[in-house]
Amino acid sequence: MSGQAGKVRVAVVFGGRSEEHAISCVSAGSVMAALDPDRYEVVPVGIARDGRWVLPDPGQQLTITDGALPEVVGGTAVSLVGDPQSRGLAVLEPGAAVGALTEVDVVFPVLHGTYGEDGTVQGLLEMTGLPYVGSGVFASAASMDKEFTKKLLAAAGLPQGDHVVLRDAAGAVCADPELLDGAARERLGLPVFVKPARAGSSIGITKVSDWAQFPAAVAEAAAVDPKVIVEAAIPGREIECGVLAARGSGLPEASLPAEIRLHAGVDWYDFAAKYLDDAADFDIPADLTPEQTAAVQDAARRAYLALDCRGLARVDFFLGTGADGRDHLVINEVNTMPGFTPISMFARMWAATGVDFAELVDRLVSGALGNGSRPAR
């Protein structure tokens, strides 16, 4: 091992160029605090909003304080070395040659959104030969794109809600609200959710209850991602379930599910409701029958496998009652690097299942080391 006194040296990468920069910082702070200092030597690596990689200055804020969101600023410039023999980070000194190399054993890319959770950083890490936590290139890219998540899950027989991706007559992505014709509007009904196809943390999403709001909603989504998806609202309880890779052979493990219950007057679970306001209660575990729990866990495992995920994932559902009076379970999305903030559901679900936060983080890092360098996927 390259760390001090035989410790495993873990590069925790956070920040990034996406709209979820701040949430990534908060997640990373929690992960670094949970890594056992007797076993691990942590190397914090921040990615600034403009894409610069840095070793952050001491005192880098990694919490939301009085509503102020953290951001990677300052620090010593570094670069990930592409040569698999080097396995580390090189210090970049302005006007000088590349400086000292910091070798690392494994990377924990606590990155949310584009340029981090979408296969880009995963591809870079594949080229370096470094083991890393989480899904590979394909699963990360497919899970990040809501359109292709739905296609792959539907192919695996997992239920999806009605939706439309805005495309022109030639099939090209085009954020033009006029592309949603009258027939599609009638089929989807109101309300609809207008979303960037490749973003998370509810950024850029608008709930549209009147078609007059639709053009502005499309513009807001397109400001985050040029691919815009319009989804029919799905009535039902909001249920989430965590998935972890099996310790050995066999099926991945599913956590006890959780339920999100919004407070009165809160219309939907947007960014402010998730991270800034006291807007929801969380039932962990969810108040489900044993049969409902088993159905959620089975669907979560199937979704994880259908997308070729690795390491971990969080699967989000709507649970309602169909016209036949039976439970109707619909997958909303799959998140390959769920939040690790103090309020994030992934860790809380696993704690309720018997895996505390420190054990969870240790298991993810150990699993990545056990996989070793993986072929690009």
N, C-alpha and C positions, 0 to 999 in steps of 0.2 A: 504494500500500500504506500501511496505517496505522501500521506499526511504525517503529522508529528507522532512519534512513538508508535508507529504502526496503525494510526487511526485512518479511517476511510475519509478521504477528502472529497466533500460534496460541494459542487458549484451550484448554488441556488440562484437561478436566473429569473429576474422579475422586471416589471415595468413594461416596456415595449411601446410599439408605435400605434397600438389600437386605442379605441375609445375607452377600453377597459383598463388602461394604464394604472389608474389609482387603485382599483380593486386588486390588481395583480400585486401591487406593493403591499397591501394589507395582508393578502394571502401569504406572501413570502415571509413577512414578519412572524406570522403564526408558525409556519413550517420551520423556520430557523430556530425559533424558541423551543420547538419540540424535539429537535435533533439532540440526542444524548451526547453531551460534550466528552464523556469518557470513551465514546466509540467513534465520534465523527468530528472532523475539523471542517468547519463551514467556511466557504469562500463566497461572500455575497457578490453577485454580478448584476448591476443595474443596466437596463437599456433605456436610454433617454427617449423622449418623444420623437426626436429627430433621427433615431436609430443608432446613436453612439453607444458603444459598450464601455462601461466604466466599473472600476472598483470604487464603490461609493465612499464619500467622506464619512468619518465617524459622526454619529448623530443623525444619520439619514432618517427622516421621518417615515415610519411604516404603519401609521395608524390614521384613522379619521378623527381629528381633534376639533371639537367645536364646529363641526360641519366643514372644516378645511380638509381637502383631499390631498394625500401624499403624492409626490412627484419626484422622479429621479433627476437630480440636478447636481452638477459638479462631479468631482471624483477623478481618479486616474484612468486615462484612456487605455483600454486593452482590446485585444482582438483574439477571437478563437482561432487556433492554429489548425489549418486544414489537413496537415500531414498526420496520418494516423499514428506515426511513430512518436510524435511529440506529445499528443494527448493533453493539451492544456491551453493556457491563456498567455499571450505575450503582451508585455507592457509596451505601449507606444509613446515614445517621448518626442514632442515636437522638435523637428530639426535634427534629430539624432537617429541612430540605428534602432532597430527593434531591441527592446530591453529584455530583462530577465523573464524566463518562462516559469509560470506556475502550473505544475502538473496537477491534474485532477483525476479522480477515479470514476466518478459518476456525476451526471448532471440532473438536477431537478428543475425542469423548466416550468416554473409557476407562472405561466403566461396565459392570459385569457384574450380571446379574440384574434383578429388578423395579425399576421406577422408573428405568430407565437403558438396559437392553438390550431392553426389551419394547415399544418404540414410543412410550413416554410422552415421553421427552426428545426423541426424533426429531420428534414432533409439535410440541413447543415450538419447536424449532429451525426447523422449516418455517415457523411463524408469524413468526419474526423475519427470515426471508429470508437467514439465514446459511448458507453452505456448511458441510458437516460430513462427517467421515469415517464410512463405514459405510453399512449398509442403511437404507432408508427405513422409514416407519411400518408398512406392511403386512408386509414381510419380517421386520422385527424382532419384531413381535407374533406372527406365525405361527411363527417359528423358536423363540421363547421357550416356546411352549405345545406340550409334547410330543405331545398328542393331535392337534393340527392339523398339526404337522410330519408326523406319520405319515400323516394323511389326504391331504395334498398330495403327498407323495412316492409314496404308493401309487397315486394317480391318474396320476402320471408313469411308472408301471411300475417303480418302484424298490422292492426288497424290504424288508419290515418284519417285526419279530418279533411274536409273539402278545402281546396286551395287553388289559386291561380298564380303563375309567375308571369309578370308583364313582359311580353315579347311582341315584336312587330311581325308583319306578314312574312318576313324572311326568316323568322325564328330567332332574330337577334334580341338580346336583352335590351329593353328600352323602357325607361321610367316615365312613360307617358300615361297619365290617368285615363285617357280616352281609349286605351287598349282594352280596358275592362268593359266589354259591351253589355248591353241590357240583359241578354240571356244569362251571362255570368253573374251579373248583379242579382238577378232574380234567384238564381240557384244558390248563391252564397248567402243571400239574405243580409239582414242587419241585426246586430252590429258585426263588423269585420275588424280584424286586426291587420294593419299594414306594417310590414316589417322589412328591415334590411335582411337579405337572405343569409348574409355571412357576418353576424354580429351576435353579441350576447349581453347579459345584464340588463335586458329590456331597453337598451340604448337605441334610439331612433324609431321606436315603436309607437304607433298611435291607435287608439281604439276609436273607430269611426261609427257613429250612431246615426249619421245623416250623410247622404251621398255628397252634399255640398261641402263637407269637410274633406272629401277624398283627395282632391288635387294637392292640398297643403300637406296631407299625410304622406302622399307619395313623394313629395319634394323632401320632406323631413327624412324619410327612410333612405332616399337616394343620396342624400348628403353623407350618409354613412357607408352605403354600398350601392353601386349602380344597379345591382340585381335586386328587384323589389318583389316580395311575395305577399299575396293577399289571402288571409285565412278566415274561413268562417268561424265565428265564435262557437265554442263547444261547451254546452252546459255540463256542469258536474263538479265534483270535488277535485281540488288540486292535490295530487299525490306524487311523491317522489320516492325513488329507491336507489340506493347505492350498490355498485357492483365492484368487486375486487377479483383479480385473477386468483385462481386456485393455488393453494400452497404447493401442491404437487400436480399430479395428473387429475383429470376430472373436470367437471363443470365449474365455471366461475361461481363465486359466492355472492349472494344477494343479502343486503341488510334488511332489517325491519323497515317497512315503509314509514314515511312521515306525511302529515297533511298540513297544508298552509290554509289558515282561515283568516280572511281579511276582516278588519274591524269595520263596523258600521260606517258608511259614508266613504269608504275607500273603494273606488270603482274597479281597479285592477292592480296587479302586482308589478308596478313600474319601478324604475331605478330608485326613486325617492323612497317608495314603500319598502324596497329591499334593503337599502343601505343607510338612509338618513332619518327616516321617520319611524316611530313606533306604530306601525300600521297593520301588524298581523300577529296572530298567535300561531304557534307551531305545536301540533300534537305529535310527539315522538315517543313511542310509536303511534301511528294513526289508529283511530278507533275503527278497525275493520274486522270482519269475521275471519276465522281461520281460512276459509275458502277464498275470500277476497285477497287476503295477504299472500296466499300461495299463488294466486293468479298474477298479482303484481310482480312478485319475485320471479316467476317463470318468464313473464314477458320481458322483464328487465334483463335477465340472462340471455334470452333469445335475441334481444336487440343488440346487446354487447357482442354476441357472436356474429350476428348478421353483418355488422359493420367492421368486423375483424379488429375489435378494440384490444388493447393490451393494458395490463396494470390496473386501470380503474376507469370508472365512468359513473355518471349520474343520469338516470333516466326519469323523465318527467311525464306524468300522465294526467288525463282527465278521467274521472270515474263517475259515470252517470247511469241512468236507467233507460234502457231501450224501449221501443214501442211494445215489445213483447213482455215487458216487465222484468227482464233479466238485466244483470249488470252489463254495462257497456264501457269497455276500457279502451281508451285511445291514447297513443303515444304522442306527446307534444314535441319533445326534442330529446336528443342525447348529447350530453356534455362530456367531452373526453378529459378536460382539466377543470373540474368543478371548483368553485371557490373554497378557499381554506381560511376565510375570515372567521372571527369569533362567533358570528351568527350563522355561518354557512351550514346548510343542511347536511352535506355529505358527511362531515366529521361527526355531527350530532347523531345522525342515524346509526353510524357504526359504533358510537359510544353506547347507544341504547341496545345494540346487538352484542356488546361485550368486548369491543375493540376500542380502547381509549386512544386519544389523539397521538400520544407519543408512540404507541404500538403501531398505529395506522401509518404514520410517517416512516417508521423503521421498516415496516413490511413493504412499503412501496420502494424504498431505496434498496433494500435487500433483494427484492424481486428484480429490479433493474440490473443489479450487479450479477444476479444469477443468469439473466438472459444474455449478458455480454453484448458485444457489438452485433447488430442485426442487419440482415440485408435490407436495402431500401425497399419500402412497400408502398 
